[in-house]
């Protein structure tokens, strides 16, 4: 039968016992009955945020304001340049050739998406480059200390183009159209259909200037709404027949932007040309 008595450990060769060292029986371990000290409570999130804010160096408020202003200006200039390059461009009206539709000193926005990718229509008011010599040579522009600022703002589209080497007229004939002035009633006809031109300046009865033309491919026939004061296609038939190259068109005038009292969209009067048949 095995014995139930505990085995007495044998002493080691160095005289020590195999029994692990520990406190003597009945001895009290200092602090054993005392509660462990509580860990410090975590700081509230607001306190941590406040501490971080306090540690963050405070910048110059004036510099921060200037930085924001500069950022806004740069974004505005870039957007204006992109709009001017791909969508709209501002122009200045220096003459009375389009009264009453356009007045002298009007500022207009031109849709650069016409004639491409959107097609041109009869009745559209268009701005085009003067490559035919319709206008006298522009005088040399006086240089001033801030000329470069004006040129830069015009380039990015924040100012209208004040150059007089652009003209604005209304498209009467598209490529292939047969345009004649005038029928027995004194009206212009396009492909045999008389036009009731409601956009012509009503202050004066238009003088009759006889012509009979067929518009070549890639060109248009243009006339001013103020017929008695417009040197348009009729007045330049000795220069390429009075026709304007479609490639010279900057775009379609869409809006009068200035002065504020005249802000409005420009109409191409589709009713005037509704019954005109397609070019033969």
C-alpha atoms as a printed R data frame, in Angstrom:
    type eleno elety resid chain resno       x       y        z
1   ATOM     1    CA   UNK     A     1   0.000   0.000    0.000
2   ATOM     2    CA   UNK     A     2   1.416   3.410   -0.786
3   ATOM     3    CA   UNK     A     3   1.919   5.732    2.066
4   ATOM     4    CA   UNK     A     4  -0.078   8.945    2.355
5   ATOM     5    CA   UNK     A     5   2.725  10.813    4.115
6   ATOM     6    CA   UNK     A     6   4.349  13.643    2.229
7   ATOM     7    CA   UNK     A     7   7.777  12.932    0.898
8   ATOM     8    CA   UNK     A     8  10.524  14.868    2.581
9   ATOM     9    CA   UNK     A     9  12.731  16.430   -0.055
10  ATOM    10    CA   UNK     A    10  16.269  15.291    0.002
11  ATOM    11    CA   UNK     A    11  18.944  17.849    0.507
12  ATOM    12    CA   UNK     A    12  21.007  18.868   -2.531
13  ATOM    13    CA   UNK     A    13  24.734  18.447   -2.647
14  ATOM    14    CA   UNK     A    14  25.141  22.155   -1.833
15  ATOM    15    CA   UNK     A    15  22.963  21.767    1.271
16  ATOM    16    CA   UNK     A    16  19.895  23.587   -0.026
17  ATOM    17    CA   UNK     A    17  16.381  22.194   -0.140
18  ATOM    18    CA   UNK     A    18  14.207  21.642   -3.204
19  ATOM    19    CA   UNK     A    19  11.290  23.436   -1.489
20  ATOM    20    CA   UNK     A    20  10.693  26.802   -3.198
21  ATOM    21    CA   UNK     A    21  11.432  29.803   -1.111
22  ATOM    22    CA   UNK     A    22   8.422  31.771    0.103
23  ATOM    23    CA   UNK     A    23   7.090  33.632    3.045
24  ATOM    24    CA   UNK     A    24   6.983  31.863    6.287
25  ATOM    25    CA   UNK     A    25   3.708  30.350    7.396
26  ATOM    26    CA   UNK     A    26   1.512  32.961    9.011
27  ATOM    27    CA   UNK     A    27   3.672  35.820    7.782
28  ATOM    28    CA   UNK     A    28   1.932  38.810    6.242
29  ATOM    29    CA   UNK     A    29   3.061  40.151    2.877
30  ATOM    30    CA   UNK     A    30   3.236  43.879    3.070
31  ATOM    31    CA   UNK     A    31   0.460  45.426    0.966
32  ATOM    32    CA   UNK     A    32  -1.184  42.105    0.204
33  ATOM    33    CA   UNK     A    33  -4.474  43.155    1.823
34  ATOM    34    CA   UNK     A    34  -4.377  46.752    0.478
35  ATOM    35    CA   UNK     A    35  -6.268  47.602   -2.765
36  ATOM    36    CA   UNK     A    36  -4.120  48.291   -5.816
37  ATOM    37    CA   UNK     A    37  -3.879  51.954   -6.652
38  ATOM    38    CA   UNK     A    38  -6.424  52.957   -9.347
39  ATOM    39    CA   UNK     A    39  -5.020  53.832  -12.789
40  ATOM    40    CA   UNK     A    40  -5.538  57.452  -13.795
41  ATOM    41    CA   UNK     A    41  -8.750  58.071  -15.765
42  ATOM    42    CA   UNK     A    42  -8.245  58.783  -19.477
43  ATOM    43    CA   UNK     A    43  -8.444  62.447  -20.400
44  ATOM    44    CA   UNK     A    44 -11.653  63.468  -22.170
45  ATOM    45    CA   UNK     A    45 -11.500  63.910  -25.952
46  ATOM    46    CA   UNK     A    46 -12.164  67.629  -25.574
47  ATOM    47    CA   UNK     A    47  -9.190  67.976  -23.310
48  ATOM    48    CA   UNK     A    48  -6.929  66.152  -25.769
49  ATOM    49    CA   UNK     A    49  -8.155  68.345  -28.642
50  ATOM    50    CA   UNK     A    50  -7.592  71.442  -26.577
51  ATOM    51    CA   UNK     A    51  -4.113  70.267  -25.719
52  ATOM    52    CA   UNK     A    52  -3.285  69.636  -29.363
53  ATOM    53    CA   UNK     A    53  -4.650  73.029  -30.320
54  ATOM    54    CA   UNK     A    54  -2.583  74.622  -27.613
55  ATOM    55    CA   UNK     A    55   0.548  72.862  -28.861
56  ATOM    56    CA   UNK     A    56  -0.112  73.879  -32.506
57  ATOM    57    CA   UNK     A    57   1.710  77.054  -33.447
58  ATOM    58    CA   UNK     A    58  -0.577  79.978  -34.300
59  ATOM    59    CA   UNK     A    59  -0.020  81.345  -37.855
60  ATOM    60    CA   UNK     A    60  -0.336  84.904  -39.077
61  ATOM    61    CA   UNK     A    61  -4.070  85.513  -39.791
62  ATOM    62    CA   UNK     A    62  -3.256  88.133  -42.424
63  ATOM    63    CA   UNK     A    63  -1.054  85.673  -44.310
64  ATOM    64    CA   UNK     A    64  -3.792  83.011  -44.138
65  ATOM    65    CA   UNK     A    65  -6.341  85.496  -45.510
66  ATOM    66    CA   UNK     A    66  -4.035  86.526  -48.354
67  ATOM    67    CA   UNK     A    67  -3.434  82.863  -49.172
68  ATOM    68    CA   UNK     A    68  -7.174  82.211  -49.421
69  ATOM    69    CA   UNK     A    69  -7.687  85.282  -51.615
70  ATOM    70    CA   UNK     A    70  -4.823  84.261  -53.898
71  ATOM    71    CA   UNK     A    71  -6.275  80.754  -54.222
72  ATOM    72    CA   UNK     A    72  -9.697  82.117  -55.184
73  ATOM    73    CA   UNK     A    73  -8.150  84.499  -57.737
74  ATOM    74    CA   UNK     A    74  -6.067  81.745  -59.334
75  ATOM    75    CA   UNK     A    75  -9.084  79.429  -59.580
76  ATOM    76    CA   UNK     A    76 -11.179  82.246  -61.104
77  ATOM    77    CA   UNK     A    77  -8.490  83.052  -63.684
78  ATOM    78    CA   UNK     A    78  -8.055  79.405  -64.673
79  ATOM    79    CA   UNK     A    79 -11.810  78.849  -64.988
80  ATOM    80    CA   UNK     A    80 -12.192  82.077  -66.966
81  ATOM    81    CA   UNK     A    81  -9.405  81.045  -69.323
82  ATOM    82    CA   UNK     A    82 -10.947  77.627  -69.882
83  ATOM    83    CA   UNK     A    83 -14.389  79.135  -70.477
84  ATOM    84    CA   UNK     A    84 -12.936  81.723  -72.837
85  ATOM    85    CA   UNK     A    85 -10.972  79.086  -74.715
86  ATOM    86    CA   UNK     A    86 -13.658  76.431  -75.056
87  ATOM    87    CA   UNK     A    87 -17.092  77.908  -74.310
88  ATOM    88    CA   UNK     A    88 -17.630  81.675  -74.288
89  ATOM    89    CA   UNK     A    89 -15.705  84.817  -75.095
90  ATOM    90    CA   UNK     A    90 -16.535  88.467  -74.420
91  ATOM    91    CA   UNK     A    91 -16.618  91.107  -77.182
92  ATOM    92    CA   UNK     A    92 -17.190  94.842  -77.358
93  ATOM    93    CA   UNK     A    93 -19.588  96.432  -79.889
94  ATOM    94    CA   UNK     A    94 -18.020  99.625  -81.302
95  ATOM    95    CA   UNK     A    95 -20.502 100.517  -84.077
96  ATOM    96    CA   UNK     A    96 -24.200 101.049  -84.748
97  ATOM    97    CA   UNK     A    97 -24.505  98.455  -87.515
98  ATOM    98    CA   UNK     A    98 -26.668  96.123  -85.377
99  ATOM    99    CA   UNK     A    99 -29.036  98.673  -83.768
100 ATOM   100    CA   UNK     A   100 -31.630  97.959  -82.314
101 ATOM   101    CA   UNK     A   101 -30.471  94.417  -81.564
102 ATOM   102    CA   UNK     A   102 -27.106  95.634  -80.287
103 ATOM   103    CA   UNK     A   103 -26.234  99.153  -79.178
104 ATOM   104    CA   UNK     A   104 -22.887 100.917  -79.302
105 ATOM   105    CA   UNK     A   105 -20.700  99.923  -76.320
106 ATOM   106    CA   UNK     A   106 -22.655  96.748  -75.566
107 ATOM   107    CA   UNK     A   107 -20.608  93.846  -74.224
108 ATOM   108    CA   UNK     A   108 -21.649  90.454  -75.511
109 ATOM   109    CA   UNK     A   109 -20.746  86.840  -74.806
110 ATOM   110    CA   UNK     A   110 -20.113  84.691  -77.864
111 ATOM   111    CA   UNK     A   111 -20.778  80.960  -77.878
112 ATOM   112    CA   UNK     A   112 -17.591  79.383  -79.269
113 ATOM   113    CA   UNK     A   113 -19.327  76.050  -79.892
114 ATOM   114    CA   UNK     A   114 -21.003  77.484  -83.018
115 ATOM   115    CA   UNK     A   115 -20.428  76.725  -85.899
116 ATOM   116    CA   UNK     A   116 -18.613  73.664  -84.545
117 ATOM   117    CA   UNK     A   117 -19.632  71.304  -83.023
118 ATOM   118    CA   UNK     A   118 -23.114  72.908  -83.156
119 ATOM   119    CA   UNK     A   119 -24.329  73.973  -86.575
120 ATOM   120    CA   UNK     A   120 -24.905  77.523  -87.741
121 ATOM   121    CA   UNK     A   121 -28.449  78.681  -88.517
122 ATOM   122    CA   UNK     A   122 -29.922  81.458  -90.609
123 ATOM   123    CA   UNK     A   123 -30.616  84.419  -88.366
124 ATOM   124    CA   UNK     A   124 -27.697  83.772  -85.990
125 ATOM   125    CA   UNK     A   125 -25.795  86.875  -84.890
126 ATOM   126    CA   UNK     A   126 -22.131  86.067  -85.379
127 ATOM   127    CA   UNK     A   127 -18.770  87.638  -84.575
128 ATOM   128    CA   UNK     A   128 -16.034  87.094  -87.145
129 ATOM   129    CA   UNK     A   129 -12.435  88.089  -87.776
130 ATOM   130    CA   UNK     A   130 -11.823  90.719  -90.428
131 ATOM   131    CA   UNK     A   131  -9.628  88.775  -92.842
132 ATOM   132    CA   UNK     A   132 -11.200  90.436  -95.935
133 ATOM   133    CA   UNK     A   133 -10.098  93.979  -95.163
134 ATOM   134    CA   UNK     A   134 -13.573  95.326  -94.440
135 ATOM   135    CA   UNK     A   135 -12.199  97.550  -91.674
136 ATOM   136    CA   UNK     A   136  -9.418 100.137  -91.881
137 ATOM   137    CA   UNK     A   137  -6.170  99.128  -90.250
138 ATOM   138    CA   UNK     A   138  -6.337  99.498  -86.511
139 ATOM   139    CA   UNK     A   139  -4.162 102.318  -85.130
140 ATOM   140    CA   UNK     A   140  -1.241 101.383  -82.948
141 ATOM   141    CA   UNK     A   141  -2.416 100.938  -79.397
142 ATOM   142    CA   UNK     A   142  -1.003 103.446  -76.946
143 ATOM   143    CA   UNK     A   143   1.166 101.732  -74.400
144 ATOM   144    CA   UNK     A   144   0.679 102.626  -70.760
145 ATOM   145    CA   UNK     A   145   2.066 101.422  -67.453
146 ATOM   146    CA   UNK     A   146  -0.844  99.019  -66.993
147 ATOM   147    CA   UNK     A   147  -1.394  97.967  -70.604
148 ATOM   148    CA   UNK     A   148  -0.052  94.513  -69.838
149 ATOM   149    CA   UNK     A   149  -2.687  94.101  -67.117
150 ATOM   150    CA   UNK     A   150  -5.509  94.894  -69.550
151 ATOM   151    CA   UNK     A   151  -4.008  92.590  -72.184
152 ATOM   152    CA   UNK     A   152  -3.701  89.796  -69.649
153 ATOM   153    CA   UNK     A   153  -7.291  90.153  -68.440
154 ATOM   154    CA   UNK     A   154  -8.508  90.216  -72.050
155 ATOM   155    CA   UNK     A   155  -6.449  87.115  -72.826
156 ATOM   156    CA   UNK     A   156  -7.974  85.093  -69.985
157 ATOM   157    CA   UNK     A   157 -11.464  86.400  -70.776
158 ATOM   158    CA   UNK     A   158 -12.070  88.645  -67.770
159 ATOM   159    CA   UNK     A   159 -12.289  91.695  -70.057
160 ATOM   160    CA   UNK     A   160 -14.015  91.938  -73.448
161 ATOM   161    CA   UNK     A   161 -11.953  92.088  -76.598
162 ATOM   162    CA   UNK     A   162 -11.912  95.775  -77.568
163 ATOM   163    CA   UNK     A   163 -10.096  95.132  -80.826
164 ATOM   164    CA   UNK     A   164 -11.888  96.662  -83.799
165 ATOM   165    CA   UNK     A   165 -10.648  93.894  -86.063
166 ATOM   166    CA   UNK     A   166 -13.777  91.871  -85.354
167 ATOM   167    CA   UNK     A   167 -17.225  92.468  -86.795
168 ATOM   168    CA   UNK     A   168 -20.713  91.408  -85.765
169 ATOM   169    CA   UNK     A   169 -23.525  90.751  -88.265
170 ATOM   170    CA   UNK     A   170 -26.530  88.509  -88.795
171 ATOM   171    CA   UNK     A   171 -26.340  85.417  -91.017
172 ATOM   172    CA   UNK     A   172 -28.831  85.684  -93.874
173 ATOM   173    CA   UNK     A   173 -27.523  83.048  -96.280
174 ATOM   174    CA   UNK     A   174 -25.879  79.690  -95.559
175 ATOM   175    CA   UNK     A   175 -23.722  77.720  -98.029
176 ATOM   176    CA   UNK     A   176 -25.743  76.972 -101.161
177 ATOM   177    CA   UNK     A   177 -28.482  79.561 -100.455
178 ATOM   178    CA   UNK     A   178 -29.719  81.837 -103.242
179 ATOM   179    CA   UNK     A   179 -30.101  85.321 -101.717
180 ATOM   180    CA   UNK     A   180 -31.720  88.129 -103.700
181 ATOM   181    CA   UNK     A   181 -32.636  91.743 -103.061
182 ATOM   182    CA   UNK     A   182 -35.284  92.525 -103.608
183 ATOM   183    CA   UNK     A   183 -38.697  91.235 -104.656
184 ATOM   184    CA   UNK     A   184 -41.551  93.488 -105.830
185 ATOM   185    CA   UNK     A   185 -42.417  94.175 -102.200
186 ATOM   186    CA   UNK     A   186 -38.893  95.321 -101.402
187 ATOM   187    CA   UNK     A   187 -38.121  92.207  -99.338
188 ATOM   188    CA   UNK     A   188 -35.030  90.008  -99.415
189 ATOM   189    CA   UNK     A   189 -35.664  86.456 -100.594
190 ATOM   190    CA   UNK     A   190 -33.760  83.294  -99.671
191 ATOM   191    CA   UNK     A   191 -34.268  80.333 -101.998
192 ATOM   192    CA   UNK     A   192 -37.324  82.085 -103.412
193 ATOM   193    CA   UNK     A   193 -38.998  82.810 -100.045
194 ATOM   194    CA   UNK     A   194 -39.510  86.439  -99.012
195 ATOM   195    CA   UNK     A   195 -38.341  87.329  -95.492
196 ATOM   196    CA   UNK     A   196 -40.375  89.403  -93.067
197 ATOM   197    CA   UNK     A   197 -37.327  90.655  -91.174
198 ATOM   198    CA   UNK     A   198 -38.687  91.679  -87.786
199 ATOM   199    CA   UNK     A   199 -35.170  92.297  -86.425
200 ATOM   200    CA   UNK     A   200 -34.380  95.182  -88.837
201 ATOM   201    CA   UNK     A   201 -34.159  98.604  -87.182
202 ATOM   202    CA   UNK     A   202 -37.692 100.037  -87.489
203 ATOM   203    CA   UNK     A   203 -36.509 103.627  -87.139
204 ATOM   204    CA   UNK     A   204 -35.626 103.837  -90.860
205 ATOM   205    CA   UNK     A   205 -36.897 102.268  -94.058
206 ATOM   206    CA   UNK     A   206 -34.003 100.184  -95.442
207 ATOM   207    CA   UNK     A   207 -32.507 101.492  -98.675
208 ATOM   208    CA   UNK     A   208 -32.636  98.998 -101.519
209 ATOM   209    CA   UNK     A   209 -29.260  97.668 -102.691
210 ATOM   210    CA   UNK     A   210 -29.804  95.164 -105.432
211 ATOM   211    CA   UNK     A   211 -27.840  91.905 -105.402
212 ATOM   212    CA   UNK     A   212 -28.340  88.345 -106.568
213 ATOM   213    CA   UNK     A   213 -25.886  85.815 -105.104
214 ATOM   214    CA   UNK     A   214 -25.491  82.114 -104.448
215 ATOM   215    CA   UNK     A   215 -23.461  81.482 -101.302
216 ATOM   216    CA   UNK     A   216 -20.422  79.251 -102.017
217 ATOM   217    CA   UNK     A   217 -19.545  76.226  -99.916
218 ATOM   218    CA   UNK     A   218 -17.737  77.130  -96.708
219 ATOM   219    CA   UNK     A   219 -19.016  80.721  -96.700
220 ATOM   220    CA   UNK     A   220 -21.965  82.790  -95.419
221 ATOM   221    CA   UNK     A   221 -23.754  85.983  -96.424
222 ATOM   222    CA   UNK     A   222 -24.131  88.471  -93.544
223 ATOM   223    CA   UNK     A   223 -26.034  91.725  -93.056
224 ATOM   224    CA   UNK     A   224 -26.473  94.234  -90.238
225 ATOM   225    CA   UNK     A   225 -29.844  94.842  -88.610
226 ATOM   226    CA   UNK     A   226 -29.362  98.606  -88.997
227 ATOM   227    CA   UNK     A   227 -29.431  98.280  -92.789
228 ATOM   228    CA   UNK     A   228 -28.792 101.913  -93.688
229 ATOM   229    CA   UNK     A   229 -25.718 102.069  -91.422
230 ATOM   230    CA   UNK     A   230 -24.096  98.681  -91.970
231 ATOM   231    CA   UNK     A   231 -21.157  98.049  -94.294
232 ATOM   232    CA   UNK     A   232 -21.940  94.342  -94.604
233 ATOM   233    CA   UNK     A   233 -21.772  91.770  -97.421
234 ATOM   234    CA   UNK     A   234 -23.631  94.136  -99.766
235 ATOM   235    CA   UNK     A   235 -20.915  96.781  -99.433
236 ATOM   236    CA   UNK     A   236 -17.988  94.407 -100.043
237 ATOM   237    CA   UNK     A   237 -19.007  92.390 -103.066
238 ATOM   238    CA   UNK     A   238 -15.715  93.411 -104.692
239 ATOM   239    CA   UNK     A   239 -13.846  91.465 -101.972
240 ATOM   240    CA   UNK     A   240 -14.525  87.743 -102.386
241 ATOM   241    CA   UNK     A   241 -18.107  88.481 -103.441
242 ATOM   242    CA   UNK     A   242 -18.956  89.876 -100.000
243 ATOM   243    CA   UNK     A   243 -18.945  86.413  -98.451
244 ATOM   244    CA   UNK     A   244 -17.432  85.529  -95.077
245 ATOM   245    CA   UNK     A   245 -15.484  82.323  -94.529
246 ATOM   246    CA   UNK     A   246 -17.062  80.020  -91.978
247 ATOM   247    CA   UNK     A   247 -13.542  79.439  -90.650
248 ATOM   248    CA   UNK     A   248 -13.341  83.145  -89.723
249 ATOM   249    CA   UNK     A   249 -16.354  82.944  -87.415
250 ATOM   250    CA   UNK     A   250 -15.486  83.291  -83.745
251 ATOM   251    CA   UNK     A   251 -18.915  82.062  -82.741
252 ATOM   252    CA   UNK     A   252 -22.547  82.942  -82.191
253 ATOM   253    CA   UNK     A   253 -23.440  85.971  -80.057
254 ATOM   254    CA   UNK     A   254 -25.566  84.544  -77.260
255 ATOM   255    CA   UNK     A   255 -25.989  87.153  -74.509
256 ATOM   256    CA   UNK     A   256 -25.746  90.886  -73.926
257 ATOM   257    CA   UNK     A   257 -23.785  90.999  -70.668
258 ATOM   258    CA   UNK     A   258 -23.316  94.755  -70.193
259 ATOM   259    CA   UNK     A   259 -24.735  97.241  -69.377
260 ATOM   260    CA   UNK     A   260 -26.860  95.639  -66.691
261 ATOM   261    CA   UNK     A   261 -30.008  97.355  -67.968
262 ATOM   262    CA   UNK     A   262 -29.660  95.489  -71.291
263 ATOM   263    CA   UNK     A   263 -28.806  91.978  -70.097
264 ATOM   264    CA   UNK     A   264 -30.704  89.571  -72.335
265 ATOM   265    CA   UNK     A   265 -30.255  86.562  -74.594
266 ATOM   266    CA   UNK     A   266 -30.024  87.145  -78.347
267 ATOM   267    CA   UNK     A   267 -32.631  85.648  -80.657
268 ATOM   268    CA   UNK     A   268 -31.998  84.206  -84.125
269 ATOM   269    CA   UNK     A   269 -35.684  84.757  -85.030
270 ATOM   270    CA   UNK     A   270 -36.472  81.270  -86.353
271 ATOM   271    CA   UNK     A   271 -39.958  82.402  -87.431
272 ATOM   272    CA   UNK     A   272 -38.408  84.662  -90.078
273 ATOM   273    CA   UNK     A   273 -36.690  81.716  -91.782
274 ATOM   274    CA   UNK     A   274 -39.171  78.942  -90.986
275 ATOM   275    CA   UNK     A   275 -40.567  78.679  -94.508
276 ATOM   276    CA   UNK     A   276 -37.216  78.946  -96.282
277 ATOM   277    CA   UNK     A   277 -36.519  75.672  -98.125
278 ATOM   278    CA   UNK     A   278 -33.143  73.964  -98.015
279 ATOM   279    CA   UNK     A   279 -30.544  75.104 -100.497
280 ATOM   280    CA   UNK     A   280 -30.969  73.460 -103.896
